[in-house]
Amino acid sequence: MMEVWNDEYRIRQMDLPYTVKAMVSMGEDGFYNVYVNSRLSQEEQYQAAAHELAHIARDDFYSSKDIRAVEGL
């Protein structure tokens, strides 16, 4: 997966622990940084990135829901 960005987020590959597929954080400027585990297959990386982008699209950072509800657990 190549590095991808727009005016709202940037997606990057990174060596993460095997148990972490991807994660997203918000910078102080409100810009989202999506980190996808480079150890995953290309298909898994796309799925993980899509999952994190869905959190951004749903404004989950501003949700008062429990993390289990946000993740659908």
Distance bins in CASP14 RR format, pairs under 12 A and 6 or more apart:
PFRMAT RR
TARGET T0000
AUTHOR 0000-0000-0000
RMODE 2
METHOD distances of the structure
MODEL  1
1 11 1 0 0 1 0 0 0 0 0 0 0
1 12 0 0 0 0 1 0 0 0 0 0 0
1 13 1 0 1 0 0 0 0 0 0 0 0
1 14 0 0 0 0 0 1 0 0 0 0 0
1 22 0 0 0 0 0 1 0 0 0 0 0
1 34 0 0 0 0 0 1 0 0 0 0 0
1 35 0 0 0 0 0 1 0 0 0 0 0
1 36 1 0 0 1 0 0 0 0 0 0 0
1 37 0 0 0 0 0 1 0 0 0 0 0
1 38 0 0 0 0 1 0 0 0 0 0 0
1 39 0 0 0 0 0 1 0 0 0 0 0
1 40 0 0 0 0 1 0 0 0 0 0 0
1 41 0 0 0 0 0 1 0 0 0 0 0
1 42 1 0 0 1 0 0 0 0 0 0 0
1 43 0 0 0 0 0 1 0 0 0 0 0
1 44 0 0 0 0 1 0 0 0 0 0 0
1 45 1 0 1 0 0 0 0 0 0 0 0
1 46 1 0 0 1 0 0 0 0 0 0 0
1 47 0 0 0 0 0 1 0 0 0 0 0
1 48 0 0 0 0 1 0 0 0 0 0 0
1 49 1 0 0 1 0 0 0 0 0 0 0
1 50 0 0 0 0 0 1 0 0 0 0 0
2 10 0 0 0 0 0 1 0 0 0 0 0
2 11 0 0 0 0 1 0 0 0 0 0 0
2 12 0 0 0 0 1 0 0 0 0 0 0
2 13 0 0 0 0 1 0 0 0 0 0 0
2 36 0 0 0 0 0 1 0 0 0 0 0
2 38 0 0 0 0 0 1 0 0 0 0 0
2 42 0 0 0 0 0 1 0 0 0 0 0
2 45 0 0 0 0 0 1 0 0 0 0 0
2 46 0 0 0 0 0 1 0 0 0 0 0
2 49 0 0 0 0 0 1 0 0 0 0 0
3 9 0 0 0 0 0 1 0 0 0 0 0
3 10 1 0 0 1 0 0 0 0 0 0 0
3 11 1 0 0 1 0 0 0 0 0 0 0
3 12 1 0 1 0 0 0 0 0 0 0 0
3 13 1 0 0 1 0 0 0 0 0 0 0
3 14 0 0 0 0 0 1 0 0 0 0 0
3 33 0 0 0 0 0 1 0 0 0 0 0
3 34 0 0 0 0 0 1 0 0 0 0 0
3 35 0 0 0 0 0 1 0 0 0 0 0
3 36 0 0 0 0 0 1 0 0 0 0 0
3 38 0 0 0 0 0 1 0 0 0 0 0
3 45 0 0 0 0 0 1 0 0 0 0 0
3 49 0 0 0 0 0 1 0 0 0 0 0
4 10 1 0 0 1 0 0 0 0 0 0 0
4 11 1 0 1 0 0 0 0 0 0 0 0
4 12 0 0 0 0 1 0 0 0 0 0 0
4 13 0 0 0 0 0 1 0 0 0 0 0
4 32 0 0 0 0 0 1 0 0 0 0 0
4 33 0 0 0 0 0 1 0 0 0 0 0
4 34 0 0 0 0 1 0 0 0 0 0 0
4 36 0 0 0 0 1 0 0 0 0 0 0
4 45 0 0 0 0 0 1 0 0 0 0 0
4 46 0 0 0 0 0 1 0 0 0 0 0
4 49 1 0 0 1 0 0 0 0 0 0 0
4 50 0 0 0 0 0 1 0 0 0 0 0
4 52 0 0 0 0 0 1 0 0 0 0 0
4 53 0 0 0 0 1 0 0 0 0 0 0
5 11 1 0 0 1 0 0 0 0 0 0 0
5 12 0 0 0 0 1 0 0 0 0 0 0
5 31 0 0 0 0 1 0 0 0 0 0 0
5 32 0 0 0 0 1 0 0 0 0 0 0
5 33 0 0 0 0 1 0 0 0 0 0 0
5 34 0 0 0 0 1 0 0 0 0 0 0
5 49 0 0 0 0 0 1 0 0 0 0 0
6 31 0 0 0 0 0 1 0 0 0 0 0
6 32 0 0 0 0 1 0 0 0 0 0 0
6 34 0 0 0 0 0 1 0 0 0 0 0
6 53 0 0 0 0 0 1 0 0 0 0 0
6 56 0 0 0 0 0 1 0 0 0 0 0
7 29 0 0 0 0 0 1 0 0 0 0 0
7 30 0 0 0 0 0 1 0 0 0 0 0
7 31 0 0 0 0 1 0 0 0 0 0 0
7 32 0 0 0 0 0 1 0 0 0 0 0
8 24 0 0 0 0 0 1 0 0 0 0 0
8 26 0 0 0 0 0 1 0 0 0 0 0
8 27 0 0 0 0 0 1 0 0 0 0 0
8 29 0 0 0 0 0 1 0 0 0 0 0
8 30 0 0 0 0 1 0 0 0 0 0 0
8 31 1 0 0 1 0 0 0 0 0 0 0
8 32 1 0 0 1 0 0 0 0 0 0 0
8 33 0 0 0 0 0 1 0 0 0 0 0
8 34 0 0 0 0 0 1 0 0 0 0 0
8 53 0 0 0 0 1 0 0 0 0 0 0
8 56 1 0 0 1 0 0 0 0 0 0 0
8 57 0 0 0 0 1 0 0 0 0 0 0
8 59 0 0 0 0 0 1 0 0 0 0 0
8 61 0 0 0 0 0 1 0 0 0 0 0
9 24 1 0 0 1 0 0 0 0 0 0 0
9 25 0 0 0 0 0 1 0 0 0 0 0
9 26 0 0 0 0 1 0 0 0 0 0 0
9 27 0 0 0 0 0 1 0 0 0 0 0
9 29 0 0 0 0 0 1 0 0 0 0 0
9 30 0 0 0 0 1 0 0 0 0 0 0
9 31 1 0 0 1 0 0 0 0 0 0 0
9 32 1 1 0 0 0 0 0 0 0 0 0
9 33 1 0 0 1 0 0 0 0 0 0 0
9 34 1 0 1 0 0 0 0 0 0 0 0
9 35 0 0 0 0 0 1 0 0 0 0 0
9 36 0 0 0 0 0 1 0 0 0 0 0
9 49 0 0 0 0 1 0 0 0 0 0 0
9 52 0 0 0 0 1 0 0 0 0 0 0
9 53 1 0 0 1 0 0 0 0 0 0 0
9 54 0 0 0 0 0 1 0 0 0 0 0
9 55 0 0 0 0 0 1 0 0 0 0 0
9 56 1 0 0 1 0 0 0 0 0 0 0
9 57 0 0 0 0 0 1 0 0 0 0 0
9 61 0 0 0 0 0 1 0 0 0 0 0
10 24 0 0 0 0 0 1 0 0 0 0 0
10 25 0 0 0 0 0 1 0 0 0 0 0
10 26 0 0 0 0 0 1 0 0 0 0 0
10 27 0 0 0 0 0 1 0 0 0 0 0
10 29 0 0 0 0 0 1 0 0 0 0 0
10 30 0 0 0 0 0 1 0 0 0 0 0
10 31 1 0 0 1 0 0 0 0 0 0 0
10 32 1 0 0 1 0 0 0 0 0 0 0
10 33 1 0 1 0 0 0 0 0 0 0 0
10 34 1 0 0 1 0 0 0 0 0 0 0
10 35 0 0 0 0 1 0 0 0 0 0 0
10 36 0 0 0 0 0 1 0 0 0 0 0
10 49 0 0 0 0 0 1 0 0 0 0 0
10 52 0 0 0 0 0 1 0 0 0 0 0
10 53 0 0 0 0 0 1 0 0 0 0 0
10 56 0 0 0 0 0 1 0 0 0 0 0
11 22 0 0 0 0 1 0 0 0 0 0 0
11 23 0 0 0 0 0 1 0 0 0 0 0
11 24 0 0 0 0 1 0 0 0 0 0 0
11 32 0 0 0 0 1 0 0 0 0 0 0
11 33 0 0 0 0 1 0 0 0 0 0 0
11 34 1 0 1 0 0 0 0 0 0 0 0
11 35 0 0 0 0 1 0 0 0 0 0 0
11 36 1 0 0 1 0 0 0 0 0 0 0
11 37 0 0 0 0 0 1 0 0 0 0 0
11 38 0 0 0 0 0 1 0 0 0 0 0
11 45 0 0 0 0 1 0 0 0 0 0 0
11 46 0 0 0 0 0 1 0 0 0 0 0
11 48 0 0 0 0 1 0 0 0 0 0 0
11 49 1 0 1 0 0 0 0 0 0 0 0
11 50 0 0 0 0 0 1 0 0 0 0 0
11 51 0 0 0 0 0 1 0 0 0 0 0
11 52 1 0 0 1 0 0 0 0 0 0 0
11 53 1 0 0 1 0 0 0 0 0 0 0
11 56 0 0 0 0 0 1 0 0 0 0 0
12 22 0 0 0 0 0 1 0 0 0 0 0
12 23 0 0 0 0 0 1 0 0 0 0 0
12 24 0 0 0 0 0 1 0 0 0 0 0
12 25 0 0 0 0 0 1 0 0 0 0 0
12 32 0 0 0 0 0 1 0 0 0 0 0
12 33 1 0 0 1 0 0 0 0 0 0 0
12 34 1 0 0 1 0 0 0 0 0 0 0
12 35 1 0 1 0 0 0 0 0 0 0 0
12 36 1 0 0 1 0 0 0 0 0 0 0
12 37 0 0 0 0 0 1 0 0 0 0 0
12 38 0 0 0 0 1 0 0 0 0 0 0
12 45 0 0 0 0 0 1 0 0 0 0 0
12 49 0 0 0 0 1 0 0 0 0 0 0
12 52 0 0 0 0 0 1 0 0 0 0 0
13 21 0 0 0 0 0 1 0 0 0 0 0
13 22 0 0 0 0 1 0 0 0 0 0 0
13 34 0 0 0 0 0 1 0 0 0 0 0
13 35 1 0 0 1 0 0 0 0 0 0 0
13 36 1 0 1 0 0 0 0 0 0 0 0
13 37 1 0 0 1 0 0 0 0 0 0 0
13 38 1 0 1 0 0 0 0 0 0 0 0
13 39 0 0 0 0 1 0 0 0 0 0 0
13 40 0 0 0 0 1 0 0 0 0 0 0
13 42 0 0 0 0 0 1 0 0 0 0 0
13 44 0 0 0 0 0 1 0 0 0 0 0
13 45 1 0 0 1 0 0 0 0 0 0 0
13 46 0 0 0 0 0 1 0 0 0 0 0
13 48 0 0 0 0 0 1 0 0 0 0 0
13 49 0 0 0 0 1 0 0 0 0 0 0
14 20 0 0 0 0 1 0 0 0 0 0 0
14 21 0 0 0 0 0 1 0 0 0 0 0
14 22 0 0 0 0 1 0 0 0 0 0 0
14 23 0 0 0 0 1 0 0 0 0 0 0
14 24 0 0 0 0 0 1 0 0 0 0 0
14 25 0 0 0 0 0 1 0 0 0 0 0
14 33 0 0 0 0 1 0 0 0 0 0 0
14 34 0 0 0 0 1 0 0 0 0 0 0
14 35 1 0 1 0 0 0 0 0 0 0 0
14 36 1 0 0 1 0 0 0 0 0 0 0
14 37 1 0 0 1 0 0 0 0 0 0 0
14 38 1 0 0 1 0 0 0 0 0 0 0
14 39 0 0 0 0 1 0 0 0 0 0 0
14 40 0 0 0 0 0 1 0 0 0 0 0
14 45 0 0 0 0 0 1 0 0 0 0 0
14 48 0 0 0 0 0 1 0 0 0 0 0
14 49 0 0 0 0 0 1 0 0 0 0 0
15 35 0 0 0 0 1 0 0 0 0 0 0
15 36 0 0 0 0 0 1 0 0 0 0 0
15 37 1 0 0 1 0 0 0 0 0 0 0
15 38 1 0 1 0 0 0 0 0 0 0 0
15 39 1 0 0 1 0 0 0 0 0 0 0
15 40 0 0 0 0 0 1 0 0 0 0 0
16 22 1 0 0 1 0 0 0 0 0 0 0
16 23 1 0 0 1 0 0 0 0 0 0 0
16 34 0 0 0 0 0 1 0 0 0 0 0
16 35 1 0 0 1 0 0 0 0 0 0 0
16 36 0 0 0 0 1 0 0 0 0 0 0
16 37 1 0 1 0 0 0 0 0 0 0 0
16 38 1 0 0 1 0 0 0 0 0 0 0
16 39 1 0 0 1 0 0 0 0 0 0 0
16 40 0 0 0 0 1 0 0 0 0 0 0
16 45 0 0 0 0 0 1 0 0 0 0 0
16 48 0 0 0 0 1 0 0 0 0 0 0
17 23 0 0 0 0 0 1 0 0 0 0 0
17 35 0 0 0 0 0 1 0 0 0 0 0
17 37 0 0 0 0 1 0 0 0 0 0 0
17 38 0 0 0 0 0 1 0 0 0 0 0
17 39 0 0 0 0 1 0 0 0 0 0 0
17 40 0 0 0 0 0 1 0 0 0 0 0
18 37 1 0 0 1 0 0 0 0 0 0 0
18 38 0 0 0 0 0 1 0 0 0 0 0
18 39 1 0 0 1 0 0 0 0 0 0 0
18 40 0 0 0 0 1 0 0 0 0 0 0
18 44 0 0 0 0 0 1 0 0 0 0 0
19 37 0 0 0 0 1 0 0 0 0 0 0
19 39 0 0 0 0 0 1 0 0 0 0 0
19 40 0 0 0 0 0 1 0 0 0 0 0
20 35 0 0 0 0 1 0 0 0 0 0 0
20 36 0 0 0 0 1 0 0 0 0 0 0
20 37 1 0 0 1 0 0 0 0 0 0 0
20 38 0 0 0 0 0 1 0 0 0 0 0
20 39 0 0 0 0 1 0 0 0 0 0 0
20 40 0 0 0 0 1 0 0 0 0 0 0
20 44 0 0 0 0 0 1 0 0 0 0 0
20 48 0 0 0 0 1 0 0 0 0 0 0
20 51 0 0 0 0 0 1 0 0 0 0 0
20 52 0 0 0 0 0 1 0 0 0 0 0
21 34 0 0 0 0 0 1 0 0 0 0 0
21 35 0 0 0 0 1 0 0 0 0 0 0
21 36 1 0 0 1 0 0 0 0 0 0 0
21 37 1 0 1 0 0 0 0 0 0 0 0
21 38 0 0 0 0 0 1 0 0 0 0 0
21 39 0 0 0 0 1 0 0 0 0 0 0
21 40 1 0 0 1 0 0 0 0 0 0 0
21 41 0 0 0 0 0 1 0 0 0 0 0
21 43 0 0 0 0 0 1 0 0 0 0 0
21 44 1 0 0 1 0 0 0 0 0 0 0
21 45 0 0 0 0 1 0 0 0 0 0 0
21 46 0 0 0 0 0 1 0 0 0 0 0
21 47 1 0 0 1 0 0 0 0 0 0 0
21 48 1 0 1 0 0 0 0 0 0 0 0
21 49 0 0 0 0 1 0 0 0 0 0 0
21 50 0 0 0 0 0 1 0 0 0 0 0
21 51 1 0 0 1 0 0 0 0 0 0 0
21 52 0 0 0 0 1 0 0 0 0 0 0
21 71 0 0 0 0 0 1 0 0 0 0 0
22 32 0 0 0 0 0 1 0 0 0 0 0
22 33 0 0 0 0 0 1 0 0 0 0 0
22 34 1 0 0 1 0 0 0 0 0 0 0
22 35 1 0 0 1 0 0 0 0 0 0 0
22 36 1 0 1 0 0 0 0 0 0 0 0
22 37 1 0 0 1 0 0 0 0 0 0 0
22 38 0 0 0 0 0 1 0 0 0 0 0
22 39 0 0 0 0 0 1 0 0 0 0 0
22 40 0 0 0 0 1 0 0 0 0 0 0
22 44 0 0 0 0 1 0 0 0 0 0 0
22 45 1 0 0 1 0 0 0 0 0 0 0
22 46 0 0 0 0 0 1 0 0 0 0 0
22 47 0 0 0 0 1 0 0 0 0 0 0
22 48 1 1 0 0 0 0 0 0 0 0 0
22 49 1 0 0 1 0 0 0 0 0 0 0
22 50 0 0 0 0 1 0 0 0 0 0 0
22 51 1 0 0 1 0 0 0 0 0 0 0
22 52 1 0 1 0 0 0 0 0 0 0 0
22 53 0 0 0 0 1 0 0 0 0 0 0
22 54 0 0 0 0 0 1 0 0 0 0 0
22 55 0 0 0 0 1 0 0 0 0 0 0
22 56 0 0 0 0 0 1 0 0 0 0 0
23 32 0 0 0 0 0 1 0 0 0 0 0
23 33 0 0 0 0 1 0 0 0 0 0 0
23 34 1 0 0 1 0 0 0 0 0 0 0
23 35 1 0 1 0 0 0 0 0 0 0 0
23 36 0 0 0 0 1 0 0 0 0 0 0
23 37 0 0 0 0 1 0 0 0 0 0 0
23 48 0 0 0 0 1 0 0 0 0 0 0
23 49 0 0 0 0 0 1 0 0 0 0 0
23 51 0 0 0 0 0 1 0 0 0 0 0
23 52 1 0 0 1 0 0 0 0 0 0 0
23 55 0 0 0 0 1 0 0 0 0 0 0
23 71 0 0 0 0 0 1 0 0 0 0 0
24 30 0 0 0 0 0 1 0 0 0 0 0
24 31 0 0 0 0 0 1 0 0 0 0 0
24 32 1 0 1 0 0 0 0 0 0 0 0
24 33 1 0 0 1 0 0 0 0 0 0 0
24 34 1 0 1 0 0 0 0 0 0 0 0
24 35 1 0 0 1 0 0 0 0 0 0 0
24 36 0 0 0 0 1 0 0 0 0 0 0
24 48 0 0 0 0 0 1 0 0 0 0 0
24 49 0 0 0 0 1 0 0 0 0 0 0
24 50 0 0 0 0 0 1 0 0 0 0 0
24 51 0 0 0 0 1 0 0 0 0 0 0
24 52 1 0 1 0 0 0 0 0 0 0 0
24 53 0 0 0 0 1 0 0 0 0 0 0
24 54 0 0 0 0 0 1 0 0 0 0 0
24 55 1 0 1 0 0 0 0 0 0 0 0
24 56 1 0 0 1 0 0 0 0 0 0 0
24 57 0 0 0 0 0 1 0 0 0 0 0
24 58 0 0 0 0 0 1 0 0 0 0 0
24 60 0 0 0 0 1 0 0 0 0 0 0
24 61 0 0 0 0 1 0 0 0 0 0 0
24 70 0 0 0 0 0 1 0 0 0 0 0
25 31 0 0 0 0 1 0 0 0 0 0 0
25 32 1 0 0 1 0 0 0 0 0 0 0
25 33 1 0 1 0 0 0 0 0 0 0 0
25 34 0 0 0 0 1 0 0 0 0 0 0
25 35 1 0 0 1 0 0 0 0 0 0 0
25 52 0 0 0 0 1 0 0 0 0 0 0
25 55 0 0 0 0 0 1 0 0 0 0 0
25 56 0 0 0 0 0 1 0 0 0 0 0
25 61 0 0 0 0 1 0 0 0 0 0 0
26 32 1 0 1 0 0 0 0 0 0 0 0
26 33 1 0 0 1 0 0 0 0 0 0 0
26 34 0 0 0 0 0 1 0 0 0 0 0
26 52 0 0 0 0 0 1 0 0 0 0 0
26 55 0 0 0 0 0 1 0 0 0 0 0
26 56 0 0 0 0 1 0 0 0 0 0 0
26 59 0 0 0 0 0 1 0 0 0 0 0
26 60 0 0 0 0 0 1 0 0 0 0 0
26 61 1 0 1 0 0 0 0 0 0 0 0
26 62 0 0 0 0 1 0 0 0 0 0 0
27 33 1 0 0 1 0 0 0 0 0 0 0
27 34 0 0 0 0 0 1 0 0 0 0 0
27 61 0 0 0 0 0 1 0 0 0 0 0
30 56 0 0 0 0 0 1 0 0 0 0 0
30 59 0 0 0 0 0 1 0 0 0 0 0
30 61 0 0 0 0 1 0 0 0 0 0 0
30 62 0 0 0 0 0 1 0 0 0 0 0
31 56 0 0 0 0 0 1 0 0 0 0 0
31 61 0 0 0 0 0 1 0 0 0 0 0
32 49 0 0 0 0 0 1 0 0 0 0 0
32 52 0 0 0 0 1 0 0 0 0 0 0
32 53 0 0 0 0 1 0 0 0 0 0 0
32 55 0 0 0 0 1 0 0 0 0 0 0
32 56 1 0 1 0 0 0 0 0 0 0 0
32 57 0 0 0 0 0 1 0 0 0 0 0
32 59 0 0 0 0 0 1 0 0 0 0 0
32 60 0 0 0 0 0 1 0 0 0 0 0
32 61 0 0 0 0 1 0 0 0 0 0 0
33 52 0 0 0 0 1 0 0 0 0 0 0
33 56 0 0 0 0 0 1 0 0 0 0 0
33 61 0 0 0 0 0 1 0 0 0 0 0
34 45 0 0 0 0 0 1 0 0 0 0 0
34 46 0 0 0 0 0 1 0 0 0 0 0
34 48 0 0 0 0 1 0 0 0 0 0 0
34 49 1 0 0 1 0 0 0 0 0 0 0
34 50 0 0 0 0 0 1 0 0 0 0 0
34 51 0 0 0 0 1 0 0 0 0 0 0
34 52 1 0 1 0 0 0 0 0 0 0 0
34 53 1 0 0 1 0 0 0 0 0 0 0
34 54 0 0 0 0 0 1 0 0 0 0 0
34 55 0 0 0 0 1 0 0 0 0 0 0
34 56 1 0 0 1 0 0 0 0 0 0 0
34 57 0 0 0 0 0 1 0 0 0 0 0
35 45 0 0 0 0 0 1 0 0 0 0 0
35 48 0 0 0 0 1 0 0 0 0 0 0
35 49 0 0 0 0 1 0 0 0 0 0 0
35 52 0 0 0 0 1 0 0 0 0 0 0
36 42 0 0 0 0 0 1 0 0 0 0 0
36 43 0 0 0 0 0 1 0 0 0 0 0
36 44 0 0 0 0 1 0 0 0 0 0 0
36 45 1 0 1 0 0 0 0 0 0 0 0
36 46 0 0 0 0 1 0 0 0 0 0 0
36 47 0 0 0 0 1 0 0 0 0 0 0
36 48 1 0 1 0 0 0 0 0 0 0 0
36 49 1 0 1 0 0 0 0 0 0 0 0
36 50 0 0 0 0 0 1 0 0 0 0 0
36 51 0 0 0 0 1 0 0 0 0 0 0
36 52 1 0 0 1 0 0 0 0 0 0 0
36 53 0 0 0 0 0 1 0 0 0 0 0
37 44 0 0 0 0 1 0 0 0 0 0 0
37 45 1 0 0 1 0 0 0 0 0 0 0
37 47 0 0 0 0 0 1 0 0 0 0 0
37 48 1 0 0 1 0 0 0 0 0 0 0
37 49 0 0 0 0 0 1 0 0 0 0 0
37 51 0 0 0 0 0 1 0 0 0 0 0
37 52 0 0 0 0 0 1 0 0 0 0 0
38 44 0 0 0 0 0 1 0 0 0 0 0
38 45 1 0 0 1 0 0 0 0 0 0 0
38 48 0 0 0 0 0 1 0 0 0 0 0
38 49 0 0 0 0 0 1 0 0 0 0 0
39 45 0 0 0 0 1 0 0 0 0 0 0
39 48 0 0 0 0 0 1 0 0 0 0 0
40 46 0 0 0 0 1 0 0 0 0 0 0
40 47 0 0 0 0 1 0 0 0 0 0 0
40 48 1 0 0 1 0 0 0 0 0 0 0
40 49 0 0 0 0 1 0 0 0 0 0 0
40 51 0 0 0 0 0 1 0 0 0 0 0
41 47 0 0 0 0 1 0 0 0 0 0 0
41 48 0 0 0 0 0 1 0 0 0 0 0
42 48 0 0 0 0 0 1 0 0 0 0 0
42 49 0 0 0 0 0 1 0 0 0 0 0
43 49 0 0 0 0 0 1 0 0 0 0 0
43 50 0 0 0 0 0 1 0 0 0 0 0
44 50 0 0 0 0 0 1 0 0 0 0 0
44 51 0 0 0 0 0 1 0 0 0 0 0
45 51 0 0 0 0 0 1 0 0 0 0 0
45 52 0 0 0 0 0 1 0 0 0 0 0
46 52 0 0 0 0 0 1 0 0 0 0 0
46 53 0 0 0 0 0 1 0 0 0 0 0
47 53 0 0 0 0 0 1 0 0 0 0 0
47 54 0 0 0 0 0 1 0 0 0 0 0
48 54 0 0 0 0 0 1 0 0 0 0 0
48 55 0 0 0 0 0 1 0 0 0 0 0
49 55 0 0 0 0 0 1 0 0 0 0 0
49 56 0 0 0 0 0 1 0 0 0 0 0
50 56 0 0 0 0 0 1 0 0 0 0 0
50 57 0 0 0 0 0 1 0 0 0 0 0
51 57 0 0 0 0 0 1 0 0 0 0 0
51 58 0 0 0 0 0 1 0 0 0 0 0
51 60 0 0 0 0 0 1 0 0 0 0 0
51 70 0 0 0 0 0 1 0 0 0 0 0
51 71 0 0 0 0 1 0 0 0 0 0 0
51 72 0 0 0 0 0 1 0 0 0 0 0
52 58 0 0 0 0 0 1 0 0 0 0 0
52 60 0 0 0 0 1 0 0 0 0 0 0
52 61 0 0 0 0 0 1 0 0 0 0 0
52 70 0 0 0 0 0 1 0 0 0 0 0
52 71 0 0 0 0 0 1 0 0 0 0 0
53 60 0 0 0 0 0 1 0 0 0 0 0
54 60 0 0 0 0 1 0 0 0 0 0 0
54 70 0 0 0 0 0 1 0 0 0 0 0
54 71 0 0 0 0 0 1 0 0 0 0 0
54 72 0 0 0 0 0 1 0 0 0 0 0
55 61 1 0 0 1 0 0 0 0 0 0 0
55 62 0 0 0 0 0 1 0 0 0 0 0
55 63 0 0 0 0 1 0 0 0 0 0 0
55 65 0 0 0 0 0 1 0 0 0 0 0
55 67 0 0 0 0 0 1 0 0 0 0 0
55 70 1 0 0 1 0 0 0 0 0 0 0
55 71 0 0 0 0 1 0 0 0 0 0 0
55 72 0 0 0 0 0 1 0 0 0 0 0
56 62 0 0 0 0 0 1 0 0 0 0 0
56 63 0 0 0 0 0 1 0 0 0 0 0
58 65 0 0 0 0 1 0 0 0 0 0 0
58 69 0 0 0 0 0 1 0 0 0 0 0
58 70 0 0 0 0 1 0 0 0 0 0 0
58 71 0 0 0 0 0 1 0 0 0 0 0
58 72 0 0 0 0 0 1 0 0 0 0 0
59 65 0 0 0 0 0 1 0 0 0 0 0
59 70 0 0 0 0 0 1 0 0 0 0 0
60 66 0 0 0 0 0 1 0 0 0 0 0
60 67 0 0 0 0 1 0 0 0 0 0 0
60 69 0 0 0 0 1 0 0 0 0 0 0
60 70 1 0 1 0 0 0 0 0 0 0 0
60 71 0 0 0 0 1 0 0 0 0 0 0
60 72 0 0 0 0 0 1 0 0 0 0 0
61 67 0 0 0 0 0 1 0 0 0 0 0
61 70 0 0 0 0 1 0 0 0 0 0 0
62 70 0 0 0 0 0 1 0 0 0 0 0
63 69 0 0 0 0 1 0 0 0 0 0 0
63 70 1 0 1 0 0 0 0 0 0 0 0
63 71 0 0 0 0 0 1 0 0 0 0 0
64 70 0 0 0 0 0 1 0 0 0 0 0
65 71 0 0 0 0 1 0 0 0 0 0 0
65 72 0 0 0 0 1 0 0 0 0 0 0
65 73 0 0 0 0 0 1 0 0 0 0 0
66 72 0 0 0 0 1 0 0 0 0 0 0
66 73 0 0 0 0 1 0 0 0 0 0 0
67 73 0 0 0 0 1 0 0 0 0 0 0
END
